[in-house]
Amino acid sequence: MTTEIKVPVLPESVADATIATWHVKVGDKVSRDQNLVDIETDKVVLEVVATADGVMTDISQGEGATVLGEQVIAILSEGAIAPTDTPQSSATAATSSSAVKVIDIVVPVLPESVADATVATWHVAEGDTVSVDQNLVDIETDKVVLEVVAQDNGVIGKIIHVEGDTVLGSQKIGELNAGASAPAAAASQEEAISGDELASPSVRRLMTEKGLKTNEVKGSGKGGRISKEDVEAALANKSSTSSSGKAQVAKVSAPAVPAESLGERSQKRVPMTRLRKTIATRLLEAKNSTAMLTTFNEVNMKPIMELRKQYKDLFEKTHDTRLGFMSFYVKAVTEALKRFPAVNASIDGDDIVYHNFFDISIAVSTPRGLVTPVLRDTDQLGMAAIENGIRGLAIKGRDGKLSIADMTGGNFTITNGGVFGSLLSTPILNLPQAAILGMHKIQDRPMAVDGKVEILPMMYLALSYDHRLIDGKESVGFLVTIKDLLEDPTRLLLDV
């Protein structure tokens, strides 16, 4: 019995599609639900899977061909046996098949609040030998980066979705041949990527339109794969060379004009990461949808610095963690939130939600961008627990190990630009929170104390708040409370 392989039904706004990649060839044995071919439209890439076990007996439309919805592009013979060269080769294949088990590499299950994800980085290539629990690929969501590890020892058989592709939870993105060993070097050379495989159909069409050949474009992707940016760079280089040739001809008829050498002028274009796009969207939303205002004050850090200097060694010996400034900030903010409930609230539609708990987001700079993991129940934590909690979040952020749970919630945010040398700034709200506190660089300044000028280590505080919810009196009172608690840290211990 034969089955027709057809192009899926295309949306009304899509007139036709292109055969992007055939993952099988005539004579290949396929299994039910195996991806046979990728169909590329102007918007998405569609997968066509086998409806039954069988053998591919005919492929009528090759890669790059333009096809219509529901057009027949191949024939699958159900239950057929793939041809073999000799009985010996059949026995060898059977032995190999029994020794090698194909394991699907799939995207982890995504939380309900995350619709899709992006393939961020493949750490392996097709044909690479991997070991169990080795990180194969990083999957980036709007909030965190998820690692997909190998379930067994083996060889990477096929990578279906490459870096930059948008994928869904539990979607298959590659295959691992468990129990297989890497092919010999000679075999690897024979399986070198062909010119057509170096570029997707859309990129090949662009190269054809611009009159470029594969050997004229240098691919910047894995395995030398060519992107649209590579084609544009090759065109710019070709145009520059052409202009240079014309200039040489012009020199014959006109005297040369000395010009100052500007050196090499180049630029690099890279796609914005999903996390960076999310940060940009949320910052613009905060700017455009709230009545944001910032109030400032300054704090004398000398009492805390002296207290820290006196007890830091004993504190580290007792609690096995360093005593920093952030634990003082968190303690002061928590006490101020207790006294000003509106700052610990948020707006939900036409309602005001007052929180009776104290979860504080701590801004952490990571290689992928600024994130705000949450330190929970700060009113129940001691100084050592706060320091350990912040340190743990910072390490997880640096290593890309933050989970959705680490990032969810938070009633108030603390950001410390002073560690980078910032003297003064106006932080932007972290929605749906109503306020954010910005700490800055501690700098010696001349201050008037009891009619005399003293040099004191001063730090500016900046509180940005949503004026729809928090009035000026509350915002200033909240900031002054933090200032008083930091300038007299004993009050934190006495709860006064």
KARA-V823994 format. One record per residue. N is the residue number from 1. PHI is phi in degrees with one decimal (NA if undefined). NEAR is the number of other C-alpha atoms within 12 Angstrom. D_CENTER is the distance of its C-alpha to the mean C-alpha in Angstrom with 1 decimal. Layout:
n={N,N}
phi={PHI,PHI}
near={NEAR,NEAR}
d_center={D_CENTER,D_CENTER}
This chain:
n={1,2,3,4,5,6,7,8,9,10,11,12,13,14,15,16,17,18,19,20,21,22,23,24,25,26,27,28,29,30,31,32,33,34,35,36,37,38,39,40,41,42,43,44,45,46,47,48,49,50,51,52,53,54,55,56,57,58,59,60,61,62,63,64,65,66,67,68,69,70,71,72,73,74,75,76,77,78,79,80,81,82,83,84,85,86,87,88,89,90,91,92,93,94,95,96,97,98,99,100,101,102,103,104,105,106,107,108,109,110,111,112,113,114,115,116,117,118,119,120,121,122,123,124,125,126,127,128,129,130,131,132,133,134,135,136,137,138,139,140,141,142,143,144,145,146,147,148,149,150,151,152,153,154,155,156,157,158,159,160,161,162,163,164,165,166,167,168,169,170,171,172,173,174,175,176,177,178,179,180,181,182,183,184,185,186,187,188,189,190,191,192,193,194,195,196,197,198,199,200,201,202,203,204,205,206,207,208,209,210,211,212,213,214,215,216,217,218,219,220,221,222,223,224,225,226,227,228,229,230,231,232,233,234,235,236,237,238,239,240,241,242,243,244,245,246,247,248,249,250,251,252,253,254,255,256,257,258,259,260,261,262,263,264,265,266,267,268,269,270,271,272,273,274,275,276,277,278,279,280,281,282,283,284,285,286,287,288,289,290,291,292,293,294,295,296,297,298,299,300,301,302,303,304,305,306,307,308,309,310,311,312,313,314,315,316,317,318,319,320,321,322,323,324,325,326,327,328,329,330,331,332,333,334,335,336,337,338,339,340,341,342,343,344,345,346,347,348,349,350,351,352,353,354,355,356,357,358,359,360,361,362,363,364,365,366,367,368,369,370,371,372,373,374,375,376,377,378,379,380,381,382,383,384,385,386,387,388,389,390,391,392,393,394,395,396,397,398,399,400,401,402,403,404,405,406,407,408,409,410,411,412,413,414,415,416,417,418,419,420,421,422,423,424,425,426,427,428,429,430,431,432,433,434,435,436,437,438,439,440,441,442,443,444,445,446,447,448,449,450,451,452,453,454,455,456,457,458,459,460,461,462,463,464,465,466,467,468,469,470,471,472,473,474,475,476,477,478,479,480,481,482,483,484,485,486,487,488,489,490,491,492,493,494,495,496}
phi={NA,-107.3,-125.9,-82.0,-94.1,-118.2,-68.7,-60.4,-64.0,-90.6,-60.9,-60.2,-81.9,-110.0,-79.1,-148.0,-143.9,-128.9,-70.5,-84.4,-146.7,-89.0,-93.8,-136.9,-133.1,-59.1,98.7,-73.8,-87.1,-124.8,-116.6,-56.7,72.8,-74.8,-70.6,-95.3,-153.5,-102.6,-107.8,-103.2,-109.6,-66.8,-117.1,-138.3,-112.7,-102.1,-100.3,-112.2,-108.5,-71.6,-87.5,-160.4,-72.0,169.3,-131.8,-73.4,-105.7,-160.1,-124.9,-89.4,-123.1,-84.2,-61.7,94.4,-72.8,-89.2,-131.5,-110.3,-61.5,65.5,-78.2,-75.0,-122.3,-166.4,-125.5,-114.6,-94.4,-73.2,73.5,-73.2,-107.7,-64.9,-66.5,-125.5,-74.3,-147.6,-57.1,-65.5,-66.1,-64.4,-64.1,-63.4,-64.1,-62.5,-63.7,-64.4,-62.0,-72.3,-85.9,-108.3,-116.7,-86.6,-112.5,-72.8,-96.0,-122.5,-70.5,-60.4,-64.0,-90.7,-62.5,-60.6,-80.0,-111.4,-77.2,-150.2,-145.6,-126.1,-72.3,-83.7,-145.8,-87.2,-92.3,-135.3,-123.5,-60.5,95.0,-74.4,-83.7,-128.7,-115.4,-58.8,71.3,-74.9,-69.9,-95.4,-153.9,-101.4,-108.6,-102.3,-106.4,-64.4,-119.0,-137.1,-111.5,-102.5,-99.2,-112.1,-107.3,-71.5,-86.4,-159.4,-73.8,166.5,-129.4,-68.9,-86.7,-150.3,-108.6,-85.4,-115.0,-91.5,-59.4,97.7,-71.6,-89.0,-130.7,-110.8,-62.4,67.3,-79.6,-75.4,-122.4,-175.6,-133.3,-118.2,-86.7,-69.8,87.7,-83.7,-119.9,-65.6,-67.4,-66.3,-60.7,-63.4,-65.7,-64.0,-67.8,-67.8,-98.1,-60.7,-66.6,-78.0,-60.7,-66.9,-76.7,-72.3,-135.6,-73.0,-56.1,-65.7,-70.1,-63.4,-63.5,-63.0,-63.6,-64.8,-63.3,-91.2,72.4,-106.1,-102.4,-59.1,-74.1,-94.4,-118.3,-94.6,-77.4,-103.3,-83.9,-63.4,69.4,79.4,-66.0,-100.4,-110.7,-62.4,-64.2,-65.0,-64.4,-63.2,-65.3,-65.1,-64.6,-63.5,-65.4,-65.5,-64.8,-64.9,-64.0,-63.1,-63.4,-63.4,-64.3,-65.0,-64.8,-62.4,-66.0,-64.4,-62.5,-66.8,-98.0,-135.4,-66.3,-70.8,-106.2,-59.0,-129.1,-76.5,-73.7,-96.3,77.4,-76.0,-113.3,-133.7,-142.9,-126.2,-112.0,-129.7,-68.6,-70.2,-68.0,-60.5,-64.6,-65.0,-64.9,-66.6,-59.4,-61.0,-63.6,-67.6,-66.7,-65.6,-63.2,-63.7,-68.6,-94.2,-112.1,-126.7,-93.2,-82.6,-138.0,-125.3,-119.2,-122.9,-158.2,-137.9,-132.0,-83.2,-88.7,-60.4,-60.3,-67.5,-63.7,-69.5,-63.2,-66.3,-63.8,-73.0,-114.8,-62.3,-68.0,-66.1,-63.0,-66.3,-67.8,-77.0,-108.7,57.3,-155.3,-78.6,-92.8,-107.3,-83.8,-61.5,-64.9,-67.4,-60.7,-63.7,-61.7,-66.3,-64.7,-60.0,-65.5,-67.5,-64.5,-63.4,-84.4,-128.3,-59.0,-63.8,-72.8,-93.9,-107.9,-149.3,-99.0,-127.0,67.2,-100.9,-109.5,-106.3,-104.2,-94.7,-98.3,-98.4,-134.1,-128.5,-108.7,-110.2,-82.1,-112.7,-67.5,-127.3,-86.7,-124.3,-58.1,-94.3,137.0,-82.1,-126.6,-129.7,-65.6,-109.1,-98.2,-96.2,51.0,-65.9,-70.6,-103.7,-102.7,-85.1,-60.1,-66.2,-64.3,-65.2,-61.8,-65.6,-64.6,-65.5,-62.7,-62.9,-65.2,-65.0,-66.1,-63.6,-66.2,-62.7,-90.0,69.6,-105.2,-65.0,-98.9,-60.0,-62.0,-64.1,-97.4,-88.0,92.1,100.2,-105.3,-156.4,-121.3,-116.5,-125.3,-117.1,-74.7,-64.0,-65.9,-101.5,100.0,-69.2,-91.6,-160.6,-157.0,-118.5,-64.1,-98.1,-58.5,-102.8,-57.7,-87.7,-66.9,-99.7,-156.4,-145.8,-107.4,-105.7,-99.5,-137.3,-66.2,-84.7,-136.0,-68.4,-140.2,-73.4,-128.2,-85.7,-128.4,52.4,80.1,-122.0,-92.8,-124.3,-91.4,-125.4,-78.2,-106.7,-138.3,-80.8,-111.5,-131.0,-112.8,-94.5,-145.9,-88.0,-69.6,-66.8,-110.8,-110.9,-81.6,-59.6,-61.7,-67.8,-65.2,-67.5,-62.2,-60.9,-69.0,-65.5,-61.3,-62.0,-59.6,-63.3,-68.0,-73.8,-78.2,-138.0,-61.2,-61.3,-64.2,-64.5,-77.5,-88.5,58.4,-128.6}
near={14,20,24,26,32,31,34,29,22,25,18,9,12,18,17,24,33,37,38,35,31,34,30,29,24,24,22,26,27,31,25,18,16,28,32,39,35,33,42,34,30,18,17,19,27,28,30,31,28,30,24,26,26,29,34,36,29,22,28,23,28,26,30,27,27,24,28,25,26,19,24,23,33,32,32,38,29,24,20,22,19,23,18,16,12,10,11,11,14,16,14,15,18,14,14,18,17,15,16,23,23,27,25,28,35,31,36,29,23,27,22,10,15,22,18,25,35,38,37,33,25,32,25,30,27,30,28,30,27,30,23,19,15,24,21,38,33,33,45,42,41,34,39,40,37,32,31,31,29,31,26,27,26,31,35,41,31,25,31,34,34,29,29,24,28,28,32,25,26,20,26,28,36,37,35,40,35,30,25,27,22,23,19,13,12,10,11,14,12,11,15,18,18,17,22,26,27,29,37,33,33,33,31,31,25,25,29,17,13,21,17,24,23,30,20,21,33,27,26,21,23,22,22,21,29,35,34,29,25,31,34,24,25,28,24,19,19,19,15,14,14,14,14,14,14,14,17,15,14,14,14,11,10,10,11,12,9,7,7,6,7,7,7,6,7,10,9,11,13,13,17,16,29,28,28,23,20,23,26,21,18,25,22,18,19,27,22,15,21,28,21,33,29,30,33,30,29,32,35,34,35,25,25,35,25,17,23,24,18,14,18,23,17,17,21,20,13,14,19,15,23,27,32,28,35,35,35,38,41,45,39,39,45,42,35,36,38,25,23,29,30,34,47,40,32,33,26,14,8,9,11,20,21,22,25,21,24,32,35,45,42,44,36,34,24,24,18,28,25,31,39,42,43,35,42,30,25,36,27,18,23,21,32,30,28,35,31,24,30,37,25,23,32,29,19,25,32,22,21,32,26,30,26,27,19,29,32,27,27,34,43,47,44,44,39,36,28,24,21,16,15,22,23,28,28,28,33,38,41,43,35,33,39,43,51,44,49,41,44,35,29,29,24,18,20,14,18,12,11,7,7,10,11,16,16,23,24,31,36,34,42,41,44,42,45,38,27,23,32,33,24,23,17,26,38,27,25,39,40,28,33,42,37,28,32,37,29,26,32,18,22,29,16,10,17,15}
d_center={46.7,44.2,41.2,39.9,36.2,35.3,32.6,31.1,32.3,30.5,29.8,32.5,30.6,29.9,33.1,32.3,29.6,29.3,29.5,26.2,26.6,29.3,28.3,32.0,35.3,38.9,40.3,37.2,37.4,34.7,34.1,33.5,30.0,29.0,26.9,29.5,28.0,25.1,26.4,24.5,25.3,24.3,21.5,20.5,21.3,23.8,24.7,28.4,29.4,32.8,35.0,37.1,37.8,39.6,39.8,38.7,42.0,41.1,38.2,39.6,36.6,34.8,31.3,31.2,33.9,33.7,34.4,35.2,34.3,36.2,37.6,38.6,36.8,37.9,40.3,39.6,42.7,42.3,43.7,44.6,44.6,42.7,45.3,45.8,47.7,49.9,50.5,49.4,45.9,45.8,46.5,43.9,41.2,42.3,42.0,38.6,37.4,38.7,37.1,33.5,31.5,28.5,25.6,22.9,19.3,17.7,14.5,15.0,16.6,14.4,15.8,18.2,16.2,13.2,14.5,12.1,8.8,7.5,8.6,6.3,9.3,12.8,14.8,18.0,20.0,22.7,25.8,24.2,25.8,23.8,24.9,24.5,21.4,19.8,16.0,15.7,12.1,8.6,7.5,4.2,6.1,7.0,7.7,6.9,6.0,9.3,11.6,14.3,17.4,20.7,23.4,26.2,27.3,27.5,26.3,23.3,25.2,23.1,19.5,19.4,15.9,14.5,11.2,10.0,12.1,11.7,13.1,14.9,15.7,18.2,18.0,19.3,17.1,19.5,22.7,24.0,27.7,28.7,31.8,31.7,32.0,30.6,33.0,35.2,34.4,36.9,35.3,31.9,33.6,35.2,31.9,30.4,28.2,30.6,30.3,29.5,26.6,25.0,24.2,23.4,26.3,25.1,24.6,28.0,29.6,28.3,29.8,33.0,33.3,32.9,35.3,33.0,33.3,30.7,32.3,32.0,28.2,26.1,22.9,19.8,17.9,18.4,22.2,23.0,21.4,22.1,19.9,21.3,20.3,22.5,25.3,25.2,25.4,28.3,30.0,29.8,31.2,33.9,34.8,35.0,37.3,39.4,39.8,40.8,43.5,44.8,45.0,47.1,49.5,49.8,50.8,54.0,55.3,54.0,54.1,50.8,49.3,47.8,44.2,42.0,39.3,35.9,34.2,31.2,29.1,25.7,22.4,19.0,16.8,13.2,11.0,8.9,5.1,4.9,4.6,7.2,9.1,9.5,10.7,13.0,14.3,15.2,16.8,18.9,19.8,21.0,22.9,24.5,25.3,26.8,29.9,28.1,30.5,30.4,33.2,33.8,35.9,36.3,37.0,39.2,37.2,40.3,41.2,37.8,37.7,41.2,40.5,37.4,39.5,42.3,40.4,37.2,38.8,40.5,37.3,35.3,38.2,38.5,34.9,33.3,30.7,30.9,32.0,29.8,30.0,27.1,29.3,31.9,29.6,28.3,31.9,33.2,30.6,31.3,35.1,34.7,32.7,35.6,38.1,36.2,34.8,33.7,31.0,29.7,29.7,27.6,28.6,28.2,29.9,33.4,33.3,32.7,31.1,32.4,30.7,33.0,30.4,28.5,24.7,23.3,19.7,19.2,16.9,15.0,13.6,10.9,9.8,6.4,8.6,11.3,11.2,14.5,15.3,18.9,22.1,24.4,28.2,28.7,32.3,33.0,31.4,33.4,32.4,31.5,29.4,27.4,27.0,25.9,23.5,21.8,21.7,20.2,17.3,16.8,16.9,14.4,11.9,12.7,12.5,9.2,11.9,11.8,12.9,13.2,16.7,15.8,14.1,16.7,19.8,21.2,24.2,24.1,21.7,22.8,21.1,22.8,22.6,25.7,24.1,23.0,26.5,26.2,29.7,29.1,26.4,26.0,22.8,21.3,21.5,18.8,19.8,21.8,23.2,26.3,26.1,24.3,26.0,25.3,26.9,27.8,29.5,32.8,35.4,39.2,41.1,44.8,45.5,48.8,49.8,53.2,54.5,53.3,50.4,48.1,45.0,42.3,38.6,37.1,33.7,32.7,31.1,29.4,29.1,27.4,28.5,28.9,32.5,32.9,32.9,33.8,37.0,37.8,40.1,37.5,34.8,37.3,38.8,35.4,34.7,38.2,38.0,35.0,37.0,40.1,38.4,36.7,40.0,41.9,39.6,42.7,42.4,39.1,41.2,44.2,42.2,44.2}
